[in-house]
Amino acid sequence: MKKVIDIANNIGIHNLSDLKQGFFEPEIYSHPNGKLWEVIIPKLKEMYPDL
């Protein structure tokens, strides 16, 4: 069974693609950068401590 995780909802930022957030590289807009992963990974570790 697959589980969909709503990352935006879990980190409290509902528009991750807003360039003002700085989570995506402007040149390749759909590719997340390190800043996004620095926010997401701790939340995922909270939600799934066995990861």
Summary of the structure (lengths in Angstrom):
residues: 51
radius of gyration: 11.9
end to end distance: 16.7
largest distance: 35.3
contacts: 91
relative contact order: 0.17
helix: 43%
strand: 4%
